[in-house]
Amino acid sequence: QRPVRIGPIEVLGIALLVLGAVLALWSVLAFVFIGKGTPAPFDAPRRLVVAGPYRWVRNPMYIGAGLVLLGAAMFYQSIGLVLYAVAFWSAAHLFVLFYEEPALRRRFGADYEEYTRSRRRWMPKWRS
């Protein structure tokens, strides 16, 4: 249900939603233009993508989608959407650990190993 009024929580929710959508779209475009593929497993990128948002974290597309869900939860003040966002991130984490990373190791070998040493899965490394 649409909020009765738009306050600071709803504005923050909109900002997170927009940020997440931009991050997810940027990630998809990096797959298309840099990786020469798509996020779909049947048309995976042919090149390892380490530019665009992938220069900071290894999984920006999932982060973006999760931020969209979290932003919507804040906008609508919905515990159900918060739980959905937590479930999404949990499922994404397990998918990354047990399917995606092993598949990328097989596909890109040493290049992917080097990438994993220099980028975290979910949080950027802040340099001091």
C-alpha positions as CSV (number, residue, x, y, z in Angstrom):
1,Q,0.0,0.0,0.0
2,R,1.3,3.5,-0.9
3,P,2.5,5.5,2.1
4,V,0.1,8.2,3.4
5,R,2.9,10.7,3.5
6,I,6.5,10.9,2.2
7,G,8.9,11.4,5.0
8,P,12.7,10.9,5.5
9,I,12.4,7.0,5.5
10,E,10.4,7.0,2.3
11,V,12.9,9.4,0.6
12,L,15.8,7.2,1.8
13,G,13.9,4.2,0.4
14,I,13.5,5.9,-3.0
15,A,17.2,6.9,-3.0
16,L,18.3,3.2,-2.3
17,L,15.9,1.9,-4.9
18,V,17.2,4.3,-7.5
19,L,20.9,3.6,-6.5
20,G,20.2,-0.2,-6.6
21,A,18.5,0.0,-10.0
22,V,21.4,2.1,-11.5
23,L,24.0,-0.3,-10.0
24,A,22.1,-3.4,-11.4
25,L,21.7,-1.8,-14.8
26,W,25.3,-0.7,-14.9
27,S,26.3,-4.2,-14.1
28,V,24.2,-5.7,-16.9
29,L,25.6,-3.2,-19.4
30,A,29.2,-4.1,-18.3
31,F,28.3,-7.8,-19.0
32,V,27.0,-6.8,-22.5
33,F,29.6,-4.3,-23.6
34,I,32.8,-5.5,-21.8
35,G,32.0,-9.2,-21.3
36,K,30.3,-9.7,-24.6
37,G,27.5,-11.7,-23.0
38,T,24.5,-11.3,-20.7
39,P,23.7,-12.3,-17.1
40,A,21.8,-15.3,-18.4
41,P,23.7,-18.6,-17.9
42,F,23.0,-19.7,-21.5
43,D,24.7,-16.5,-22.8
44,A,27.3,-15.8,-20.1
45,P,30.0,-13.2,-20.7
46,R,32.9,-14.5,-22.8
47,R,35.4,-12.2,-21.1
48,L,35.9,-11.8,-17.3
49,V,34.4,-8.4,-16.4
50,V,36.5,-6.5,-13.9
51,A,35.6,-3.0,-14.9
52,G,32.6,-0.8,-14.3
53,P,31.0,-1.6,-10.9
54,Y,33.0,-4.9,-10.9
55,R,36.2,-2.9,-10.2
56,W,34.9,-2.4,-6.5
57,V,33.1,-5.7,-5.7
58,R,32.6,-9.0,-7.4
59,N,28.8,-9.1,-7.2
60,P,27.3,-5.6,-7.9
61,M,24.3,-6.9,-9.8
62,Y,23.1,-8.8,-6.7
63,I,23.9,-5.9,-4.5
64,G,21.9,-3.6,-6.8
65,A,18.9,-5.9,-6.8
66,G,19.0,-6.2,-3.0
67,L,19.1,-2.4,-2.6
68,V,16.0,-2.1,-4.8
69,L,14.2,-4.5,-2.5
70,L,15.5,-2.8,0.6
71,G,14.5,0.6,-0.8
72,A,11.0,-0.6,-1.7
73,A,10.7,-2.1,1.9
74,M,11.6,1.3,3.3
75,F,9.3,3.2,1.0
76,Y,6.3,1.0,1.8
77,Q,7.5,0.3,5.4
78,S,7.0,-3.4,4.7
79,I,8.5,-6.0,7.0
80,G,7.5,-8.6,4.3
81,L,9.7,-6.8,1.8
82,V,12.6,-6.6,4.3
83,L,12.3,-10.4,4.9
84,Y,12.2,-10.9,1.1
85,A,15.4,-8.8,0.7
86,V,17.1,-10.9,3.4
87,A,16.0,-14.1,1.7
88,F,17.2,-12.7,-1.7
89,W,20.6,-11.8,-0.3
90,S,20.9,-15.2,1.5
91,A,20.0,-17.1,-1.7
92,A,22.3,-14.9,-3.8
93,H,25.2,-15.6,-1.4
94,L,24.6,-19.4,-1.5
95,F,24.3,-19.3,-5.3
96,V,27.5,-17.3,-5.6
97,L,29.4,-19.7,-3.2
98,F,28.2,-23.0,-4.6
99,Y,27.6,-22.4,-8.3
100,E,28.8,-19.1,-9.6
101,E,32.3,-18.9,-8.2
102,P,33.2,-22.5,-9.1
103,A,31.9,-22.0,-12.6
104,L,33.9,-18.8,-13.0
105,R,37.0,-20.6,-11.7
106,R,36.6,-23.2,-14.3
107,R,35.9,-20.7,-17.1
108,F,38.5,-18.0,-16.4
109,G,41.1,-19.9,-14.2
110,A,44.0,-17.8,-13.0
111,D,42.5,-14.5,-14.1
112,Y,39.5,-15.1,-11.9
113,E,41.7,-16.3,-9.0
114,E,43.6,-13.0,-9.2
115,Y,40.4,-11.1,-9.3
116,T,39.1,-12.8,-6.2
117,R,42.3,-11.9,-4.3
118,S,41.8,-8.2,-5.2
119,R,38.0,-7.8,-4.8
120,R,35.6,-8.8,-2.1
121,R,32.3,-10.5,-2.8
122,W,30.0,-7.9,-1.2
123,M,31.9,-5.0,0.3
124,P,34.5,-2.8,-1.4
125,K,38.0,-2.6,0.1
126,W,38.5,0.9,1.4
127,R,42.1,1.9,0.9
128,S,43.8,4.0,3.5
